[in-house]
Amino acid sequence: MSTPDARAPGPADVVALLQSALGERVDTDPAVLRSVRADKSGHAAAGTPLAVVHAESVADVQETLRIASATGTPVVTRGAGTGLAGGANAGAGEIALSVRRMDRILDIRPDDLVAVVEPGIINADLNAALLPHGLWWAPDPASRAISTVGGNIATGAGGLLCAKYGVVRDAVLGVDVVLADGRLLHLGRGTVKGVTGLDLTALMIGSEGTLGVIVGATLKLRRVVPGETRTLAATFTRVGDAARASAAVTAAGLQPAVMELMDAAALAAVHDLLALPAPTHGAAQLTVQTDGPAADEEARAIAEVLRTRGGTVVVAVDAAEGERLLAIRRSLHPAMERLGTTLIEDVCVPRSALPAMFDEIARIERERDLRIPTVAHAGDGNLHPNFIFDVAPGPDGVVEVPAAIWEAADELFRAALRLGGTLTGEHGVGVLKRRWLADELGEDQWRLQREITAVFDPAGILNPGKVFAPSAP
């Protein structure tokens, strides 16, 4: 029974407990608190968090979660804040737990093709450290120069190379995770094979901070691909023709490392950004890169398939020209920012349904009088429609997406599901897609997943409100 003067700990009490345990690693600077409210999606959480904990060790993470568990305080884990679904945004009454400073490579075992790392290491920095060993970690999100490995794992990231080399899920052997009550678990293993018990590592990948805090990862590496790369670009008069041509490449048994499709609006915007000559009106572009010992042969075969499908093909003469061609694709996001405020979406359909999905996007544009420039990882059917609108962020930095944009997005999501696709191929659910989750999963699976999260986090303090809406729609 509680005593008359017993009371629940208030915000000041929680901060005091954190400061007593972690000292200067607890940050309450107002500018820092504001910075962790948002990610690259443009969405921001309501209010500001209590504090940002800059964890530097597993022990720091455990102590933070013990305090959070004892006081019933929500915790939002952050890496570099490059997410596109609002999944790591921290708001009022929450602790933002940053693992960005935990950026060490703990072990590299070239003979085993394994590396053990902390979660805060930047994806590109890891590969720079692996290169002298003749190794690389294959996941290649567009944000690889600024995103963390832990964030890649938490969101189940993909990227430009995933059609040939797989996504994050294919490149993680194990993870170390701190649970909501501070316990440390070592999940998975350092061996290529292993089927002891349930695969909790796979459950953690893409869990978006709702099951535990990833504090370490055992990664599956690859040998550096021998030989040179070859890059080509093919333009088509209509985006549907480009989509069908990309499907024809796959159907021919060819597997390029990169195959990216930009529709006419996206291509024109990038050309304008880079001060390149304007493309032919309405033209879409496929950018393809092959690698390995057979790169030349595969590039010639792909070029022939694209030409027979009506494409005008340009093959780069050397690696420098190839990088210039790829730079067009990599410049999409800054080009979109020049058009207005952007809601960057992420749906995936079977590769054979890619032309139909582009038709659906064009229909929604016409019927709703919207601009939706779209780029696709054509090698795996993952599309990124960019909804452009003219609402500027408010004084607090929050972008209020107009209802008309959400209605159009709803229509787009349902079209992807009708075509046998999914709501998100690589960005995650976060807060931006949680209202549609049950539509894809079905009510029984939605409730089962909620029950699984409760096993890991009975008090519901880990990233509350993310992924799962309070009740099924």
C-alpha positions as CSV (number, residue, x, y, z in Angstrom):
1,M,0.0,0.0,0.0
2,S,1.3,3.4,-0.9
3,T,2.1,6.0,1.8
4,P,0.3,9.3,1.8
5,D,3.2,11.2,0.5
6,A,4.1,8.7,-2.2
7,R,3.8,10.0,-5.7
8,A,4.7,9.0,-9.2
9,P,8.0,10.4,-10.4
10,G,7.6,13.6,-12.4
11,P,9.7,14.7,-15.4
12,A,12.2,16.5,-13.2
13,D,12.7,13.3,-11.1
14,V,13.3,11.2,-14.2
15,V,15.9,13.7,-15.6
16,A,17.6,13.9,-12.1
17,L,17.8,10.1,-12.0
18,L,19.4,10.0,-15.5
19,Q,21.9,12.7,-14.6
20,S,22.8,11.0,-11.4
21,A,23.6,7.8,-13.2
22,L,25.0,9.0,-16.5
23,G,26.3,12.5,-15.8
24,E,27.1,14.7,-18.8
25,R,25.8,12.0,-21.2
26,V,22.3,13.4,-20.4
27,D,21.6,16.4,-22.6
28,T,18.8,18.8,-21.9
29,D,19.9,21.6,-24.3
30,P,16.7,23.0,-25.9
31,A,18.2,22.9,-29.4
32,V,19.2,19.3,-29.0
33,L,15.8,18.4,-27.7
34,R,14.2,20.0,-30.7
35,S,16.5,18.2,-33.1
36,V,15.4,14.7,-32.0
37,R,11.7,15.4,-32.6
38,A,12.0,14.9,-36.4
39,D,13.7,12.7,-39.0
40,K,14.2,13.1,-42.8
41,S,10.4,12.5,-43.4
42,G,9.6,16.0,-42.4
43,H,7.3,14.7,-39.7
44,A,7.9,15.8,-36.1
45,A,6.6,14.6,-32.8
46,A,4.4,16.8,-30.7
47,G,6.2,18.5,-27.8
48,T,9.8,18.0,-26.8
49,P,11.4,15.0,-25.0
50,L,12.6,15.1,-21.4
51,A,16.3,14.5,-22.3
52,V,18.6,13.0,-24.8
53,V,20.9,10.3,-23.5
54,H,24.0,10.0,-25.6
55,A,24.9,6.4,-24.8
56,E,28.5,5.5,-25.1
57,S,28.3,1.9,-24.0
58,V,26.0,-1.0,-23.5
59,A,26.0,-0.2,-19.7
60,D,24.7,3.3,-20.5
61,V,21.8,1.8,-22.5
62,Q,21.0,-0.7,-19.7
63,E,21.0,2.0,-17.0
64,T,18.8,4.3,-19.1
65,L,16.2,1.5,-19.6
66,R,16.3,0.5,-16.0
67,I,15.4,4.0,-15.0
68,A,12.8,4.2,-17.7
69,S,11.3,0.9,-16.6
70,A,11.2,1.9,-13.0
71,T,9.6,5.2,-13.7
72,G,7.3,4.2,-16.5
73,T,9.0,6.6,-18.9
74,P,8.8,6.0,-22.7
75,V,12.1,5.6,-24.6
76,V,12.7,6.3,-28.3
77,T,15.9,5.0,-29.7
78,R,17.7,7.1,-32.3
79,G,20.7,6.6,-34.6
80,A,21.5,9.3,-37.2
81,G,17.8,10.4,-37.6
82,T,17.8,9.6,-41.3
83,G,14.5,7.6,-41.3
84,L,11.6,8.4,-43.6
85,A,8.7,7.2,-41.5
86,G,8.9,9.1,-38.3
87,G,9.9,6.0,-36.4
88,A,12.6,7.6,-34.3
89,N,11.0,10.9,-33.4
90,A,10.9,11.6,-29.7
91,G,8.2,13.8,-28.2
92,A,6.7,15.1,-25.0
93,G,7.5,13.0,-21.8
94,E,9.9,10.7,-23.6
95,I,13.6,9.9,-23.3
96,A,15.5,10.0,-26.6
97,L,18.1,7.4,-26.4
98,S,20.9,8.0,-28.9
99,V,23.3,5.2,-29.8
100,R,25.1,7.3,-32.3
101,R,28.3,7.5,-30.2
102,M,28.5,3.7,-30.0
103,D,30.3,3.5,-33.3
104,R,33.2,1.0,-32.9
105,I,34.1,-1.9,-35.0
106,L,34.6,-4.6,-32.4
107,D,35.9,-7.4,-34.6
108,I,36.6,-8.2,-38.3
109,R,37.1,-11.9,-39.2
110,P,38.1,-12.0,-42.9
111,D,38.3,-15.8,-43.0
112,D,34.8,-16.1,-41.6
113,L,33.4,-13.1,-43.6
114,V,32.1,-11.7,-40.3
115,A,32.3,-8.3,-38.6
116,V,31.0,-7.4,-35.1
117,V,30.0,-3.7,-34.8
118,E,28.3,-1.3,-32.5
119,P,25.0,0.2,-33.8
120,G,26.1,3.8,-34.3
121,I,28.7,3.2,-37.0
122,I,27.9,4.9,-40.3
123,N,27.2,2.4,-43.1
124,A,29.7,4.0,-45.5
125,D,32.4,4.2,-42.7
126,L,32.0,0.5,-42.1
127,N,32.6,-0.3,-45.7
128,A,35.6,2.0,-45.8
129,A,37.1,0.1,-42.9
130,L,36.4,-3.3,-44.6
131,L,37.8,-2.4,-48.0
132,P,41.5,-3.0,-47.0
133,H,40.5,-6.5,-46.0
134,G,38.9,-7.0,-49.4
135,L,35.4,-7.1,-47.8
136,W,32.2,-5.2,-47.8
137,W,28.8,-5.1,-46.2
138,A,26.3,-5.3,-49.0
139,P,23.2,-3.3,-47.9
140,D,23.3,0.0,-49.9
141,P,20.6,2.5,-48.8
142,A,20.7,5.8,-50.6
143,S,21.5,7.3,-47.2
144,R,24.5,5.1,-46.7
145,A,26.8,8.1,-46.2
146,I,24.8,9.4,-43.3
147,S,22.8,6.4,-41.9
148,T,23.9,4.0,-39.1
149,V,24.1,0.3,-39.3
150,G,21.8,0.0,-36.2
151,G,19.3,2.2,-37.9
152,N,19.6,0.1,-41.1
153,I,18.8,-3.0,-39.0
154,A,16.0,-1.4,-37.0
155,T,14.1,-0.3,-40.2
156,G,15.1,-3.3,-42.4
157,A,16.7,-1.0,-44.9
158,G,17.2,-1.8,-48.6
159,G,18.9,0.2,-51.3
160,L,20.1,0.4,-54.9
161,L,22.0,-2.9,-54.8
162,C,19.5,-5.1,-53.0
163,A,18.0,-6.8,-56.1
164,K,21.3,-8.6,-56.6
165,Y,23.0,-8.6,-53.1
166,G,20.0,-8.6,-50.7
167,V,18.7,-6.3,-48.0
168,V,19.8,-5.9,-44.4
169,R,17.8,-9.0,-43.4
170,D,20.1,-11.1,-45.6
171,A,23.3,-9.6,-44.1
172,V,22.8,-9.9,-40.3
173,L,23.8,-13.1,-38.4
174,G,23.0,-11.8,-34.9
175,V,22.2,-8.8,-32.7
176,D,22.8,-7.8,-29.1
177,V,19.6,-6.3,-27.7
178,V,18.8,-4.6,-24.4
179,L,15.2,-5.2,-23.3
180,A,12.9,-2.6,-21.8
181,D,13.9,-3.7,-18.2
182,G,17.6,-3.5,-18.9
183,R,18.4,-7.1,-19.5
184,L,21.0,-7.8,-22.3
185,L,20.3,-10.6,-24.8
186,H,22.7,-12.0,-27.4
187,L,20.6,-13.2,-30.3
188,G,21.7,-15.2,-33.3
189,R,25.2,-16.5,-33.7
190,G,28.5,-16.0,-35.6
191,T,28.0,-19.0,-37.8
192,V,26.4,-19.1,-41.3
193,K,24.1,-21.9,-40.2
194,G,22.1,-22.2,-37.0
195,V,18.6,-23.2,-36.2
196,T,18.6,-23.5,-32.4
197,G,15.3,-22.2,-31.2
198,L,13.2,-19.5,-32.6
199,D,14.9,-16.9,-34.9
200,L,14.6,-13.9,-32.7
201,T,17.3,-12.1,-34.7
202,A,15.0,-12.0,-37.7
203,L,12.2,-10.7,-35.4
204,M,14.4,-7.8,-34.3
205,I,15.3,-6.7,-37.9
206,G,12.7,-4.1,-38.9
207,S,11.1,-3.9,-35.5
208,E,11.7,-0.2,-35.4
209,G,12.7,0.0,-31.7
210,T,9.5,-1.5,-30.4
211,L,11.1,-4.8,-29.0
212,G,14.4,-3.7,-27.6
213,V,17.5,-1.5,-28.2
214,I,20.0,-2.9,-30.6
215,V,23.5,-2.4,-29.1
216,G,25.6,-4.7,-31.3
217,A,25.4,-6.6,-34.5
218,T,27.2,-9.6,-36.1
219,L,27.2,-8.9,-39.8
220,K,27.5,-11.3,-42.8
221,L,30.1,-9.9,-45.2
222,R,31.0,-10.4,-48.8
223,R,34.3,-10.5,-50.7
224,V,34.8,-7.3,-52.8
225,V,33.4,-8.1,-56.3
226,P,36.2,-8.6,-58.8
227,G,36.4,-6.7,-62.1
228,E,35.0,-3.4,-63.2
229,T,31.4,-2.0,-63.3
230,R,29.6,-1.0,-66.5
231,T,26.8,1.5,-66.4
232,L,24.2,2.3,-69.0
233,A,21.2,4.6,-69.3
234,A,18.1,3.9,-71.5
235,T,15.4,6.5,-72.1
236,F,11.8,5.6,-73.1
237,T,9.0,7.8,-74.4
238,R,6.6,6.5,-71.7
239,V,7.3,5.3,-68.1
240,G,5.2,2.2,-68.7
241,D,7.5,1.1,-71.5
242,A,10.5,1.6,-69.2
243,A,8.8,-0.5,-66.5
244,R,8.0,-3.3,-69.0
245,A,11.6,-3.2,-70.2
246,S,13.0,-3.6,-66.7
247,A,10.7,-6.6,-66.2
248,A,12.1,-8.0,-69.5
249,V,15.6,-7.7,-68.2
250,T,14.7,-9.9,-65.2
251,A,12.7,-12.3,-67.4
252,A,15.8,-12.7,-69.6
253,G,17.7,-14.1,-66.6
254,L,20.0,-11.1,-66.3
255,Q,20.7,-9.7,-62.9
256,P,22.3,-6.2,-62.8
257,A,23.7,-4.8,-59.6
258,V,21.6,-1.6,-60.0
259,M,18.5,-1.0,-62.1
260,E,16.8,2.3,-61.3
261,L,13.8,3.8,-63.0
262,M,12.9,7.5,-63.0
263,D,9.6,8.8,-64.4
264,A,9.4,11.9,-66.5
265,A,8.7,14.3,-63.7
266,A,11.5,13.0,-61.5
267,L,14.0,13.0,-64.4
268,A,13.1,16.5,-65.5
269,A,13.5,17.8,-61.9
270,V,17.0,16.3,-61.5
271,H,18.1,17.6,-64.9
272,D,17.1,21.0,-63.8
273,L,18.9,20.7,-60.4
274,L,22.1,19.6,-62.1
275,A,21.8,22.1,-64.9
276,L,21.7,19.4,-67.5
277,P,19.9,19.8,-70.9
278,A,16.2,19.2,-70.4
279,P,15.2,15.6,-71.3
280,T,12.7,14.8,-74.0
281,H,9.2,15.8,-72.7
282,G,7.6,12.7,-71.1
283,A,10.7,10.6,-71.2
284,A,11.5,8.1,-68.5
285,Q,14.9,6.7,-67.8
286,L,16.4,3.4,-66.7
287,T,19.9,3.5,-65.2
288,V,21.5,0.1,-65.0
289,Q,24.9,-1.0,-63.7
290,T,26.5,-4.4,-64.0
291,D,29.5,-5.7,-62.0
292,G,31.8,-8.7,-61.7
293,P,33.9,-10.5,-64.2
294,A,31.0,-10.7,-66.7
295,A,30.1,-7.0,-66.4
296,D,30.8,-6.2,-70.0
297,E,28.9,-9.2,-71.4
298,E,25.9,-8.6,-69.1
299,A,25.8,-4.9,-70.0
300,R,25.7,-5.7,-73.7
301,A,23.0,-8.2,-73.2
302,I,20.9,-5.8,-71.1
303,A,21.4,-3.0,-73.6
304,E,20.1,-5.3,-76.4
305,V,17.0,-6.2,-74.3
306,L,16.3,-2.5,-73.7
307,R,16.7,-1.5,-77.3
308,T,14.3,-4.2,-78.4
309,R,11.8,-2.8,-76.0
310,G,12.1,0.7,-77.5
311,G,14.8,2.2,-75.3
312,T,17.5,4.6,-76.5
313,V,20.6,3.3,-74.8
314,V,23.8,5.1,-73.9
315,V,26.6,3.0,-72.4
316,A,29.2,4.8,-70.3
317,V,32.7,4.6,-71.7
318,D,34.4,4.5,-68.3
319,A,33.7,4.4,-64.6
320,A,33.8,8.2,-64.3
321,E,31.0,8.6,-66.9
322,G,29.1,5.7,-65.2
323,E,29.2,7.7,-61.9
324,R,27.8,10.7,-63.7
325,L,24.9,8.6,-64.9
326,L,24.3,7.3,-61.4
327,A,24.5,10.8,-60.0
328,I,21.3,11.6,-61.8
329,R,19.5,9.0,-59.8
330,R,21.2,9.8,-56.5
331,S,20.2,13.5,-56.9
332,L,16.5,12.7,-56.6
333,H,15.8,13.9,-53.1
334,P,17.4,17.4,-53.4
335,A,15.6,17.8,-56.7
336,M,12.3,17.0,-55.0
337,E,13.0,19.5,-52.2
338,R,13.1,22.3,-54.9
339,L,9.6,21.4,-56.0
340,G,8.0,22.0,-52.7
341,T,7.3,20.1,-49.5
342,T,7.5,16.3,-50.1
343,L,5.9,13.3,-48.6
344,I,8.3,10.5,-49.7
345,E,6.4,7.2,-49.9
346,D,7.6,3.6,-50.3
347,V,5.5,0.8,-51.7
348,C,6.7,-2.5,-53.3
349,V,4.9,-4.7,-55.8
350,P,5.8,-7.8,-57.7
351,R,8.2,-6.9,-60.5
352,S,5.7,-8.0,-63.1
353,A,3.2,-5.5,-61.6
354,L,5.5,-2.5,-61.9
355,P,3.9,-1.1,-65.1
356,A,0.5,-1.4,-63.5
357,M,1.6,0.4,-60.4
358,F,3.0,3.3,-62.5
359,D,-0.4,3.4,-64.3
360,E,-2.1,3.7,-60.9
361,I,0.1,6.6,-59.9
362,A,-0.6,8.4,-63.2
363,R,-4.3,7.9,-62.6
364,I,-4.2,9.3,-59.1
365,E,-2.2,12.3,-60.4
366,R,-4.9,13.0,-63.1
367,E,-7.9,12.4,-61.0
368,R,-6.6,14.4,-58.0
369,D,-4.6,17.1,-59.8
370,L,-1.4,16.2,-58.0
371,R,2.3,16.0,-58.7
372,I,3.8,12.6,-57.8
373,P,7.3,12.2,-59.3
374,T,8.3,8.6,-58.8
375,V,11.5,6.7,-58.8
376,A,11.7,2.9,-58.5
377,H,14.3,0.2,-57.6
378,A,13.1,-1.6,-60.8
379,G,15.1,-4.7,-60.0
380,D,12.8,-5.5,-57.1
381,G,9.6,-3.6,-57.7
382,N,10.1,-1.0,-54.9
383,L,8.7,2.4,-55.8
384,H,9.2,5.8,-54.1
385,P,6.3,8.1,-55.1
386,N,7.0,11.7,-54.0
387,F,3.8,13.6,-53.1
388,I,4.6,17.3,-53.7
389,F,2.5,20.0,-52.0
390,D,2.9,23.7,-51.1
391,V,2.5,23.7,-47.3
392,A,5.6,25.0,-45.5
393,P,6.6,23.7,-42.1
394,G,5.1,25.5,-39.1
395,P,7.1,27.6,-36.6
396,D,7.9,24.4,-34.6
397,G,9.2,22.7,-37.7
398,V,6.2,20.3,-38.0
399,V,4.9,19.6,-41.5
400,E,1.1,19.2,-41.6
401,V,0.4,17.0,-44.5
402,P,-2.9,18.1,-46.1
403,A,-5.9,15.8,-45.9
404,A,-6.0,15.6,-49.7
405,I,-2.5,14.3,-49.8
406,W,-3.3,11.6,-47.3
407,E,-6.4,10.6,-49.2
408,A,-4.3,10.2,-52.4
409,A,-1.7,8.2,-50.4
410,D,-4.5,6.0,-49.1
411,E,-5.5,5.3,-52.7
412,L,-2.0,4.6,-53.7
413,F,-1.4,2.2,-50.8
414,R,-4.6,0.3,-51.6
415,A,-3.6,0.0,-55.2
416,A,-0.3,-1.5,-54.2
417,L,-2.1,-4.1,-52.0
418,R,-4.5,-5.0,-54.8
419,L,-1.5,-5.7,-57.1
420,G,-0.1,-8.1,-54.5
421,G,2.3,-5.6,-53.0
422,T,3.2,-4.2,-49.6
423,L,2.9,-0.8,-47.9
424,T,6.6,-0.4,-47.3
425,G,9.6,-2.1,-48.9
426,E,12.4,-0.5,-46.9
427,H,11.4,2.7,-45.0
428,G,9.4,1.0,-42.3
429,V,6.0,1.9,-40.8
430,G,6.9,4.4,-38.0
431,V,4.0,6.8,-37.5
432,L,3.2,7.6,-41.1
433,K,1.8,4.2,-42.1
434,R,0.5,2.7,-38.9
435,R,-3.1,3.4,-39.8
436,W,-2.8,1.1,-42.8
437,L,-0.9,-1.8,-41.2
438,A,-4.0,-3.9,-40.3
439,D,-5.2,-3.5,-43.9
440,E,-2.2,-5.5,-45.1
441,L,-1.7,-7.9,-42.2
442,G,-5.4,-8.6,-41.4
443,E,-6.8,-8.2,-37.9
444,D,-5.7,-11.6,-36.6
445,Q,-2.0,-11.1,-37.5
446,W,-2.1,-7.4,-36.4
447,R,-3.3,-8.5,-33.0
448,L,-0.8,-11.3,-32.8
449,Q,2.0,-8.9,-33.5
450,R,0.8,-6.6,-30.8
451,E,0.8,-9.5,-28.4
452,I,4.4,-10.4,-29.4
453,T,5.6,-6.8,-28.6
454,A,3.9,-7.0,-25.2
455,V,6.1,-10.1,-24.4
456,F,9.2,-8.1,-25.0
457,D,7.9,-4.8,-23.5
458,P,5.0,-5.5,-21.1
459,A,4.8,-1.9,-19.9
460,G,4.8,-0.5,-23.4
461,I,7.6,2.0,-22.9
462,L,9.6,1.2,-26.1
463,N,8.8,3.6,-28.9
464,P,5.1,3.8,-28.0
465,G,2.7,4.9,-30.8
466,K,5.1,3.8,-33.5
467,V,4.2,1.0,-36.0
468,F,1.0,0.0,-34.2
469,A,-1.9,2.3,-34.0
470,P,-3.7,2.2,-30.6
471,S,-6.4,-0.1,-32.1
472,A,-6.9,-1.8,-35.4
473,P,-8.5,0.5,-38.1
